[in-house]
């Protein structure tokens, strides 16, 4: 079941005092001559955005970098020309990765932070963070309703350009990024392949734009958090240390996804870490927690989830009928689902089932990315939700707005389709080789070991973990749980800060919360950029 659809929506258009001059030209770097599949591109423009009452003039560059698969170096094309069987272990493929970079005019590159931002999917471009959160313009969508054309974009007074230069990057095959070659799926569509692609992109970007000395940050949303955590160690292997990493709606350990319990009996932790979000959802829709404030309600739900509920699930078939009834009754109090239904689920609630069942009496399904959203249930007889009302509500707005902005304001993409979502979720190569393993593991991916090693090797790197209480695709308590189990010493645990919001997966959809999130992230960058130390 695809859960990170936030990483697969689409965002915004013009509206700010952006871009006047446009100047298209081929980039100076050329691939090693070997019948290259792609060439790097650049389109430059200029604009200005006002943040905190201060006008920030910037240079925008929309373009592509050519990336090669793992194992490739400058000698591979030469060897292949001499011997067609040479370097056969390196996939014969290339990726052209699209980016939009914003550089503050007049800021010295050595001391100016640069932040690389990306959404996830897998299979999503980065129009969401670009046009919803931190770019110089953003699209306006209703917080909890379905919008319609004409879509409006505005100058983004919450852009992160006040504290950092910004680079929004599309994953291979998404947006204007492209992959080619007979081995393209093998080379690019997988956990470790994806980490490699973004790592090489960052390395080559630093060289192209002279940013090796700059304070460096990664900002990943959804599946992009798995990518970011994996990149921390991969970048260190390229001798690139990070100042900080910001995770929004994180999922670093896929064993925590509450999906299809009947197919994975004995793995009960996903239902434990998801329960507080179920309680938040029931509270919002007035199916549980009447008269309670959200903070105390969630604290009580967390205590029950990690206490009596965990013990009951661990007993499995040894749980007595009386105990089962008591736990079902307590679950009903937190989730609003009927005791009879909870007994039939064996006390284990899939997130899609919660979406489908909570408001079934009204014929409504809650959102996946934001359970405050509701929409008509497409199939009343289904076991789980078959759509995400929030994705349906804002997807068209983001797609239309970004297409208009990138073509009209940035001057990029004429005659080229912008791929808003690549259908690779079910075919993605989920094998991951963690540090210390001699091969990729046959297991759901977990990048906590990568992050732990990176933090031990670079004890100055800081982490900001953020999310929304009403997100069942990547539940906030799952994020807390996984990072509480990050294998680092106590002094490094202090490098991790947490901030959660009364929102869903895409916190920035709500303008007030976008302002709060901007303040939190800007403060994090200011505290960790090393300037003035």
C-alpha positions as a Python dict, from the first residue, in 0.01 Angstrom:
ca = {
    (1, 'X'): (0, 0, 0),
    (2, 'X'): (151, 331, -103),
    (3, 'X'): (167, 550, 204),
    (4, 'X'): (382, 851, 123),
    (5, 'X'): (154, 1018, -123),
    (6, 'X'): (253, 1356, 19),
    (7, 'X'): (562, 1292, -169),
    (8, 'X'): (349, 1247, -481),
    (9, 'X'): (138, 1560, -510),
    (10, 'X'): (222, 1877, -707),
    (11, 'X'): (272, 2248, -630),
    (12, 'X'): (263, 2610, -733),
    (13, 'X'): (311, 2898, -971),
    (14, 'X'): (412, 3263, -990),
    (15, 'X'): (288, 3546, -771),
    (16, 'X'): (602, 3682, -611),
    (17, 'X'): (832, 3942, -752),
    (18, 'X'): (1029, 3667, -920),
    (19, 'X'): (1230, 3618, -1229),
    (20, 'X'): (1288, 3876, -1490),
    (21, 'X'): (1589, 3791, -1704),
    (22, 'X'): (1605, 3441, -1846),
    (23, 'X'): (1917, 3311, -2005),
    (24, 'X'): (1932, 2952, -2133),
    (25, 'X'): (2263, 2793, -2211),
    (26, 'X'): (2425, 2452, -2195),
    (27, 'X'): (2624, 2394, -1876),
    (28, 'X'): (3000, 2395, -1905),
    (29, 'X'): (3059, 2043, -1772),
    (30, 'X'): (3036, 1769, -2034),
    (31, 'X'): (3016, 1394, -1974),
    (32, 'X'): (3316, 1188, -2078),
    (33, 'X'): (3271, 1125, -2453),
    (34, 'X'): (3103, 786, -2485),
    (35, 'X'): (2780, 862, -2664),
    (36, 'X'): (2632, 1034, -2354),
    (37, 'X'): (2260, 989, -2304),
    (38, 'X'): (2209, 1333, -2145),
    (39, 'X'): (2373, 1674, -2129),
    (40, 'X'): (2358, 1908, -1830),
    (41, 'X'): (2137, 2215, -1873),
    (42, 'X'): (2086, 2554, -1706),
    (43, 'X'): (1831, 2832, -1724),
    (44, 'X'): (1903, 3137, -1509),
    (45, 'X'): (1665, 3407, -1386),
    (46, 'X'): (1644, 3661, -1107),
    (47, 'X'): (1384, 3768, -858),
    (48, 'X'): (1318, 3890, -507),
    (49, 'X'): (1110, 3771, -212),
    (50, 'X'): (1035, 3944, 120),
    (51, 'X'): (1073, 3738, 438),
    (52, 'X'): (1032, 3893, 783),
    (53, 'X'): (996, 4237, 625),
    (54, 'X'): (1334, 4210, 450),
    (55, 'X'): (1361, 4191, 71),
    (56, 'X'): (1591, 3910, -45),
    (57, 'X'): (1712, 3938, -406),
    (58, 'X'): (1811, 3602, -551),
    (59, 'X'): (1946, 3426, -856),
    (60, 'X'): (1744, 3122, -962),
    (61, 'X'): (1892, 2837, -1166),
    (62, 'X'): (1671, 2562, -1307),
    (63, 'X'): (1869, 2285, -1465),
    (64, 'X'): (1998, 1929, -1467),
    (65, 'X'): (2311, 1741, -1364),
    (66, 'X'): (2408, 1411, -1523),
    (67, 'X'): (2458, 1131, -1268),
    (68, 'X'): (2608, 786, -1323),
    (69, 'X'): (2535, 459, -1139),
    (70, 'X'): (2735, 317, -851),
    (71, 'X'): (3071, 182, -963),
    (72, 'X'): (3109, 433, -1244),
    (73, 'X'): (3416, 654, -1275),
    (74, 'X'): (3583, 849, -1554),
    (75, 'X'): (3759, 541, -1689),
    (76, 'X'): (3446, 333, -1755),
    (77, 'X'): (3359, 495, -2093),
    (78, 'X'): (3720, 457, -2206),
    (79, 'X'): (3731, 91, -2105),
    (80, 'X'): (3399, 21, -2278),
    (81, 'X'): (3527, 172, -2602),
    (82, 'X'): (3827, -60, -2593),
    (83, 'X'): (3645, -370, -2473),
    (84, 'X'): (3267, -410, -2495),
    (85, 'X'): (3272, -650, -2197),
    (86, 'X'): (3470, -415, -1972),
    (87, 'X'): (3305, -272, -1659),
    (88, 'X'): (3004, -495, -1720),
    (89, 'X'): (2919, -488, -1349),
    (90, 'X'): (2835, -116, -1379),
    (91, 'X'): (2481, -61, -1515),
    (92, 'X'): (2489, 102, -1858),
    (93, 'X'): (2257, 382, -1761),
    (94, 'X'): (2252, 753, -1681),
    (95, 'X'): (2024, 986, -1487),
    (96, 'X'): (1959, 1350, -1559),
    (97, 'X'): (1853, 1503, -1226),
    (98, 'X'): (1650, 1824, -1234),
    (99, 'X'): (1695, 2091, -970),
    (100, 'X'): (1590, 2446, -895),
    (101, 'X'): (1849, 2639, -694),
    (102, 'X'): (1799, 2979, -531),
    (103, 'X'): (2110, 3180, -436),
    (104, 'X'): (2084, 3500, -232),
    (105, 'X'): (2250, 3779, -429),
    (106, 'X'): (2563, 3922, -272),
    (107, 'X'): (2597, 3656, 0),
    (108, 'X'): (2950, 3512, 38),
    (109, 'X'): (2937, 3145, -60),
    (110, 'X'): (3185, 3029, 206),
    (111, 'X'): (2962, 3131, 499),
    (112, 'X'): (2619, 3108, 339),
    (113, 'X'): (2435, 2781, 428),
    (114, 'X'): (2301, 2568, 144),
    (115, 'X'): (2010, 2328, 198),
    (116, 'X'): (1917, 2041, -34),
    (117, 'X'): (1544, 1962, -17),
    (118, 'X'): (1352, 1666, -154),
    (119, 'X'): (1022, 1483, -123),
    (120, 'X'): (995, 1107, -136),
    (121, 'X'): (740, 856, -261),
    (122, 'X'): (938, 668, -370),
    (123, 'X'): (852, 814, -708),
    (124, 'X'): (775, 1175, -618),
    (125, 'X'): (931, 1496, -748),
    (126, 'X'): (994, 1784, -507),
    (127, 'X'): (723, 2028, -609),
    (128, 'X'): (557, 1990, -265),
    (129, 'X'): (835, 2139, -53),
    (130, 'X'): (917, 2377, -337),
    (131, 'X'): (571, 2521, -393),
    (132, 'X'): (413, 2451, -56),
    (133, 'X'): (680, 2532, 198),
    (134, 'X'): (1006, 2709, 123),
    (135, 'X'): (1040, 2834, -235),
    (136, 'X'): (994, 3205, -313),
    (137, 'X'): (634, 3147, -424),
    (138, 'X'): (374, 2904, -294),
    (139, 'X'): (33, 2785, -404),
    (140, 'X'): (-270, 2855, -186),
    (141, 'X'): (-499, 2560, -112),
    (142, 'X'): (-779, 2524, 144),
    (143, 'X'): (-656, 2364, 465),
    (144, 'X'): (-934, 2106, 495),
    (145, 'X'): (-1137, 2129, 175),
    (146, 'X'): (-1114, 2051, -196),
    (147, 'X'): (-1000, 2351, -401),
    (148, 'X'): (-1066, 2425, -766),
    (149, 'X'): (-920, 2627, -1052),
    (150, 'X'): (-815, 2897, -1099),
    (151, 'X'): (-537, 2822, -853),
    (152, 'X'): (-371, 3114, -680),
    (153, 'X'): (-4, 3152, -600),
    (154, 'X'): (144, 3416, -374),
    (155, 'X'): (483, 3549, -272),
    (156, 'X'): (607, 3317, 4),
    (157, 'X'): (695, 3524, 309),
    (158, 'X'): (799, 3198, 481),
    (159, 'X'): (1068, 3103, 229),
    (160, 'X'): (1387, 2971, 392),
    (161, 'X'): (1593, 3207, 177),
    (162, 'X'): (1630, 3427, 483),
    (163, 'X'): (1875, 3175, 633),
    (164, 'X'): (1997, 2950, 352),
    (165, 'X'): (2038, 2908, -21),
    (166, 'X'): (1796, 2638, -139),
    (167, 'X'): (1826, 2351, -386),
    (168, 'X'): (1508, 2157, -466),
    (169, 'X'): (1595, 1824, -631),
    (170, 'X'): (1375, 1580, -826),
    (171, 'X'): (1451, 1208, -793),
    (172, 'X'): (1561, 1019, -1107),
    (173, 'X'): (1264, 962, -1336),
    (174, 'X'): (1039, 1217, -1162),
    (175, 'X'): (958, 1577, -1255),
    (176, 'X'): (1201, 1684, -1528),
    (177, 'X'): (1455, 1424, -1414),
    (178, 'X'): (1505, 1137, -1658),
    (179, 'X'): (1674, 797, -1663),
    (180, 'X'): (1795, 609, -1969),
    (181, 'X'): (1979, 292, -2062),
    (182, 'X'): (1888, -74, -2067),
    (183, 'X'): (1967, -108, -1694),
    (184, 'X'): (1779, 201, -1582),
    (185, 'X'): (1537, 36, -1335),
    (186, 'X'): (1819, -164, -1176),
    (187, 'X'): (2044, 141, -1161),
    (188, 'X'): (1808, 398, -1009),
    (189, 'X'): (1490, 256, -855),
    (190, 'X'): (1589, 125, -514),
    (191, 'X'): (1687, 230, -163),
    (192, 'X'): (2064, 224, -208),
    (193, 'X'): (2054, 330, -572),
    (194, 'X'): (1848, 635, -475),
    (195, 'X'): (2084, 726, -189),
    (196, 'X'): (2375, 699, -430),
    (197, 'X'): (2208, 922, -692),
    (198, 'X'): (2135, 1204, -447),
    (199, 'X'): (2477, 1175, -284),
    (200, 'X'): (2655, 1216, -617),
    (201, 'X'): (2419, 1499, -708),
    (202, 'X'): (2513, 1688, -390),
    (203, 'X'): (2885, 1625, -446),
    (204, 'X'): (2874, 1744, -807),
    (205, 'X'): (2654, 2044, -721),
    (206, 'X'): (2906, 2160, -460),
    (207, 'X'): (3177, 2147, -726),
    (208, 'X'): (2973, 2314, -998),
    (209, 'X'): (2868, 2609, -783),
    (210, 'X'): (3175, 2639, -558),
    (211, 'X'): (2996, 2550, -233),
    (212, 'X'): (3237, 2304, -71),
    (213, 'X'): (3308, 2541, 220),
    (214, 'X'): (2941, 2629, 287),
    (215, 'X'): (2747, 2497, 589),
    (216, 'X'): (2543, 2210, 444),
    (217, 'X'): (2196, 2075, 527),
    (218, 'X'): (1958, 1808, 403),
    (219, 'X'): (1581, 1849, 430),
    (220, 'X'): (1380, 1535, 351),
    (221, 'X'): (1007, 1476, 367),
    (222, 'X'): (840, 1134, 392),
    (223, 'X'): (1042, 872, 199),
    (224, 'X'): (1287, 1157, 156),
    (225, 'X'): (1371, 1116, 527),
    (226, 'X'): (1495, 762, 460),
    (227, 'X'): (1704, 903, 175),
    (228, 'X'): (1841, 1185, 394),
    (229, 'X'): (1938, 954, 679),
    (230, 'X'): (2113, 718, 438),
    (231, 'X'): (2289, 1009, 271),
    (232, 'X'): (2448, 1128, 597),
    (233, 'X'): (2688, 834, 588),
    (234, 'X'): (2714, 815, 208),
    (235, 'X'): (2818, 1181, 194),
    (236, 'X'): (3081, 1125, 461),
    (237, 'X'): (3232, 861, 233),
    (238, 'X'): (3267, 1144, -19),
    (239, 'X'): (3438, 1355, 255),
    (240, 'X'): (3129, 1574, 295),
    (241, 'X'): (3018, 1649, 650),
    (242, 'X'): (2675, 1797, 718),
    (243, 'X'): (2588, 2064, 971),
    (244, 'X'): (2235, 1940, 1008),
    (245, 'X'): (1950, 1726, 881),
    (246, 'X'): (1580, 1817, 897),
    (247, 'X'): (1330, 1532, 877),
    (248, 'X'): (962, 1601, 808),
    (249, 'X'): (719, 1311, 855),
    (250, 'X'): (996, 1057, 894),
    (251, 'X'): (1007, 685, 823),
    (252, 'X'): (1355, 543, 877),
    (253, 'X'): (1255, 188, 970),
    (254, 'X'): (993, 29, 748),
    (255, 'X'): (923, -244, 1000),
    (256, 'X'): (702, 14, 1173),
    (257, 'X'): (438, 35, 898),
    (258, 'X'): (98, -96, 1021),
    (259, 'X'): (2, -272, 700),
    (260, 'X'): (-164, -613, 642),
    (261, 'X'): (-127, -767, 992),
    (262, 'X'): (-257, -1101, 869),
    (263, 'X'): (44, -1129, 636),
    (264, 'X'): (304, -1067, 906),
    (265, 'X'): (183, -1229, 1229),
    (266, 'X'): (402, -1179, 1534),
    (267, 'X'): (518, -832, 1426),
    (268, 'X'): (307, -614, 1654),
    (269, 'X'): (512, -298, 1703),
    (270, 'X'): (355, -110, 1408),
    (271, 'X'): (14, -117, 1579),
    (272, 'X'): (165, 16, 1901),
    (273, 'X'): (338, 318, 1746),
    (274, 'X'): (36, 405, 1529),
    (275, 'X'): (-220, 405, 1809),
    (276, 'X'): (-156, 763, 1930),
    (277, 'X'): (-231, 896, 1580),
    (278, 'X'): (-551, 690, 1572),
    (279, 'X'): (-644, 849, 1906),
    (280, 'X'): (-570, 1198, 1768),
    (281, 'X'): (-791, 1124, 1466),
    (282, 'X'): (-1080, 999, 1678),
    (283, 'X'): (-1043, 1304, 1904),
    (284, 'X'): (-1056, 1543, 1608),
    (285, 'X'): (-1369, 1382, 1462),
    (286, 'X'): (-1532, 1374, 1809),
    (287, 'X'): (-1544, 994, 1825),
    (288, 'X'): (-1327, 979, 2138),
    (289, 'X'): (-1163, 1198, 2403),
    (290, 'X'): (-1457, 1431, 2460),
    (291, 'X'): (-1362, 1726, 2677),
    (292, 'X'): (-989, 1647, 2661),
    (293, 'X'): (-714, 1868, 2526),
    (294, 'X'): (-504, 1707, 2254),
    (295, 'X'): (-172, 1710, 2442),
    (296, 'X'): (-296, 1525, 2749),
    (297, 'X'): (-504, 1290, 2534),
    (298, 'X'): (-201, 1191, 2328),
    (299, 'X'): (13, 1145, 2640),
    (300, 'X'): (-248, 903, 2778),
    (301, 'X'): (-267, 721, 2444),
    (302, 'X'): (112, 682, 2432),
    (303, 'X'): (113, 539, 2785),
    (304, 'X'): (-158, 286, 2702),
    (305, 'X'): (7, 196, 2370),
    (306, 'X'): (345, 120, 2524),
    (307, 'X'): (198, -42, 2834),
    (308, 'X'): (-115, -255, 2854),
    (309, 'X'): (-168, -263, 2477),
    (310, 'X'): (188, -382, 2405),
    (311, 'X'): (166, -652, 2672),
    (312, 'X'): (-166, -774, 2533),
    (313, 'X'): (-34, -801, 2177),
    (314, 'X'): (279, -982, 2294),
    (315, 'X'): (65, -1253, 2454),
    (316, 'X'): (-81, -1343, 2117),
    (317, 'X'): (-312, -1644, 2141),
    (318, 'X'): (-241, -1677, 2514),
    (319, 'X'): (-444, -1363, 2580),
    (320, 'X'): (-752, -1468, 2774),
    (321, 'X'): (-1103, -1381, 2657),
    (322, 'X'): (-1149, -1149, 2954),
    (323, 'X'): (-820, -970, 2881),
    (324, 'X'): (-906, -944, 2513),
    (325, 'X'): (-1242, -789, 2594),
    (326, 'X'): (-1083, -541, 2836),
    (327, 'X'): (-821, -430, 2583),
    (328, 'X'): (-1084, -398, 2308),
    (329, 'X'): (-1292, -179, 2539),
    (330, 'X'): (-993, 44, 2608),
    (331, 'X'): (-906, 57, 2237),
    (332, 'X'): (-1262, 164, 2167),
    (333, 'X'): (-1220, 449, 2415),
    (334, 'X'): (-914, 574, 2227),
    (335, 'X'): (-1014, 506, 1865),
    (336, 'X'): (-1392, 531, 1854),
    (337, 'X'): (-1408, 200, 1666),
    (338, 'X'): (-1664, -49, 1794),
    (339, 'X'): (-1558, -320, 2038),
    (340, 'X'): (-1701, -585, 1807),
    (341, 'X'): (-1495, -456, 1513),
    (342, 'X'): (-1178, -440, 1722),
    (343, 'X'): (-1225, -798, 1839),
    (344, 'X'): (-1264, -908, 1476),
    (345, 'X'): (-937, -732, 1386),
    (346, 'X'): (-763, -926, 1665),
    (347, 'X'): (-688, -586, 1827),
    (348, 'X'): (-458, -489, 1539),
    (349, 'X'): (-565, -188, 1334),
    (350, 'X'): (-429, -115, 987),
    (351, 'X'): (-412, 254, 914),
    (352, 'X'): (-627, 210, 601),
    (353, 'X'): (-889, 33, 814),
    (354, 'X'): (-897, 322, 1060),
    (355, 'X'): (-952, 562, 770),
    (356, 'X'): (-1233, 353, 628),
    (357, 'X'): (-1414, 254, 949),
    (358, 'X'): (-1403, 560, 1174),
    (359, 'X'): (-1673, 754, 985),
    (360, 'X'): (-1827, 461, 797),
    (361, 'X'): (-2171, 546, 937),
    (362, 'X'): (-2150, 872, 741),
    (363, 'X'): (-2011, 711, 424),
    (364, 'X'): (-1686, 904, 469),
    (365, 'X'): (-1318, 811, 454),
    (366, 'X'): (-1052, 1011, 637),
    (367, 'X'): (-730, 1125, 476),
    (368, 'X'): (-406, 927, 484),
    (369, 'X'): (-168, 1219, 488),
    (370, 'X'): (-402, 1422, 707),
    (371, 'X'): (-683, 1236, 884),
    (372, 'X'): (-869, 1561, 948),
    (373, 'X'): (-959, 1553, 578),
    (374, 'X'): (-1269, 1356, 479),
    (375, 'X'): (-1415, 1247, 148),
    (376, 'X'): (-1680, 1013, 17),
    (377, 'X'): (-1590, 645, 56),
    (378, 'X'): (-1528, 500, -290),
    (379, 'X'): (-1601, 139, -197),
    (380, 'X'): (-1822, 92, 113),
    (381, 'X'): (-1752, -285, 110),
    (382, 'X'): (-1372, -257, 111),
    (383, 'X'): (-1166, -350, 417),
    (384, 'X'): (-939, -46, 396),
    (385, 'X'): (-950, 300, 240),
    (386, 'X'): (-898, 303, -136),
    (387, 'X'): (-823, 674, -172),
    (388, 'X'): (-670, 966, 12),
    (389, 'X'): (-910, 1263, 25),
    (390, 'X'): (-629, 1510, 94),
    (391, 'X'): (-432, 1398, -211),
    (392, 'X'): (-744, 1437, -422),
    (393, 'X'): (-810, 1780, -272),
    (394, 'X'): (-478, 1950, -344),
    (395, 'X'): (-294, 1741, -605),
    (396, 'X'): (-427, 1924, -910),
    (397, 'X'): (-351, 2263, -756),
    (398, 'X'): (13, 2179, -692),
    (399, 'X'): (61, 2027, -1037),
    (400, 'X'): (-98, 2317, -1221),
    (401, 'X'): (79, 2580, -1017),
    (402, 'X'): (425, 2429, -1054),
    (403, 'X'): (388, 2375, -1428),
    (404, 'X'): (286, 2737, -1469),
    (405, 'X'): (566, 2867, -1246),
    (406, 'X'): (853, 2662, -1385),
    (407, 'X'): (762, 2732, -1747),
    (408, 'X'): (642, 3091, -1715),
    (409, 'X'): (864, 3235, -1442),
    (410, 'X'): (1178, 3020, -1445),
    (411, 'X'): (1164, 2965, -1820),
    (412, 'X'): (1237, 2593, -1807),
    (413, 'X'): (1067, 2288, -1955),
    (414, 'X'): (921, 2404, -2286),
    (415, 'X'): (799, 2100, -2477),
    (416, 'X'): (882, 1864, -2189),
    (417, 'X'): (637, 1682, -1961),
    (418, 'X'): (675, 1726, -1585),
    (419, 'X'): (625, 1380, -1431),
    (420, 'X'): (423, 1441, -1115),
    (421, 'X'): (444, 1086, -981),
    (422, 'X'): (637, 782, -1097),
    (423, 'X'): (467, 447, -1034),
    (424, 'X'): (765, 260, -886),
    (425, 'X'): (641, 196, -532),
    (426, 'X'): (558, -172, -580),
    (427, 'X'): (866, -246, -795),
    (428, 'X'): (1115, -48, -585),
    (429, 'X'): (1426, -240, -474),
    (430, 'X'): (1389, -220, -96),
    (431, 'X'): (1711, -405, -12),
    (432, 'X'): (1957, -196, 189),
    (433, 'X'): (2313, -269, 290),
    (434, 'X'): (2367, -111, 634),
    (435, 'X'): (2715, -30, 762),
    (436, 'X'): (2889, -344, 887),
    (437, 'X'): (2695, -584, 662),
    (438, 'X'): (2877, -766, 384),
    (439, 'X'): (2571, -762, 158),
    (440, 'X'): (2226, -609, 123),
    (441, 'X'): (1985, -756, 375),
    (442, 'X'): (1670, -946, 281),
    (443, 'X'): (1450, -732, 506),
    (444, 'X'): (1252, -411, 507),
    (445, 'X'): (1496, -119, 490),
    (446, 'X'): (1620, 48, 808),
    (447, 'X'): (1864, 340, 781),
    (448, 'X'): (1902, 402, 1155),
    (449, 'X'): (2245, 227, 1151),
    (450, 'X'): (2364, 463, 874),
    (451, 'X'): (2252, 768, 1068),
    (452, 'X'): (2407, 639, 1391),
    (453, 'X'): (2749, 581, 1231),
    (454, 'X'): (2734, 923, 1064),
    (455, 'X'): (2657, 1094, 1395),
    (456, 'X'): (2940, 911, 1570),
    (457, 'X'): (3183, 1013, 1297),
    (458, 'X'): (3055, 1371, 1290),
    (459, 'X'): (2941, 1454, 1646),
    (460, 'X'): (2866, 1816, 1547),
    (461, 'X'): (2587, 1714, 1306),
    (462, 'X'): (2245, 1800, 1449),
    (463, 'X'): (1902, 1655, 1369),
    (464, 'X'): (1558, 1822, 1373),
    (465, 'X'): (1265, 1577, 1362),
    (466, 'X'): (923, 1720, 1273),
    (467, 'X'): (579, 1587, 1185),
    (468, 'X'): (203, 1611, 1229),
    (469, 'X'): (-25, 1445, 1482),
    (470, 'X'): (-288, 1361, 1216),
    (471, 'X'): (-63, 1171, 973),
    (472, 'X'): (-128, 795, 957),
    (473, 'X'): (113, 738, 667),
    (474, 'X'): (415, 817, 888),
    (475, 'X'): (279, 838, 1246),
    (476, 'X'): (452, 1089, 1470),
    (477, 'X'): (501, 839, 1754),
    (478, 'X'): (672, 596, 1515),
    (479, 'X'): (924, 871, 1445),
    (480, 'X'): (980, 925, 1815),
    (481, 'X'): (1013, 552, 1874),
    (482, 'X'): (1265, 484, 1601),
    (483, 'X'): (1493, 771, 1702),
    (484, 'X'): (1472, 667, 2067),
    (485, 'X'): (1630, 346, 1944),
    (486, 'X'): (1904, 514, 1742),
    (487, 'X'): (2223, 334, 1858),
    (488, 'X'): (2427, 636, 1967),
    (489, 'X'): (2567, 733, 2310),
    (490, 'X'): (2372, 963, 2540),
    (491, 'X'): (2575, 1272, 2456),
    (492, 'X'): (2481, 1234, 2087),
    (493, 'X'): (2115, 1178, 2167),
    (494, 'X'): (2120, 1543, 2277),
    (495, 'X'): (2188, 1636, 1912),
    (496, 'X'): (1830, 1540, 1823),
    (497, 'X'): (1542, 1790, 1862),
    (498, 'X'): (1173, 1715, 1806),
    (499, 'X'): (880, 1935, 1705),
    (500, 'X'): (528, 1818, 1620),
    (501, 'X'): (229, 2015, 1495),
    (502, 'X'): (-151, 1989, 1493),
    (503, 'X'): (-146, 1898, 1128),
    (504, 'X'): (-100, 1611, 888),
    (505, 'X'): (193, 1488, 682),
    (506, 'X'): (232, 1816, 493),
    (507, 'X'): (247, 2062, 782),
    (508, 'X'): (299, 2355, 545),
    (509, 'X'): (-48, 2331, 388),
    (510, 'X'): (-173, 2538, 683),
    (511, 'X'): (-30, 2894, 649),
    (512, 'X'): (-16, 2955, 1025),
    (513, 'X'): (169, 2630, 1085),
    (514, 'X'): (399, 2703, 791),
    (515, 'X'): (502, 3020, 973),
    (516, 'X'): (567, 2826, 1292),
    (517, 'X'): (760, 2557, 1106),
    (518, 'X'): (966, 2820, 923),
    (519, 'X'): (1064, 2975, 1256),
    (520, 'X'): (1164, 2636, 1397),
    (521, 'X'): (1373, 2536, 1093),
    (522, 'X'): (1533, 2881, 1053),
    (523, 'X'): (1630, 2880, 1420),
    (524, 'X'): (1777, 2530, 1381),
    (525, 'X'): (1993, 2643, 1088),
    (526, 'X'): (2109, 2957, 1268),
    (527, 'X'): (2208, 2754, 1574),
    (528, 'X'): (2403, 2495, 1378),
    (529, 'X'): (2563, 2676, 1084),
    (530, 'X'): (2894, 2721, 1267),
    (531, 'X'): (2912, 3090, 1178),
    (532, 'X'): (3060, 3294, 1460),
    (533, 'X'): (3196, 2995, 1652),
}
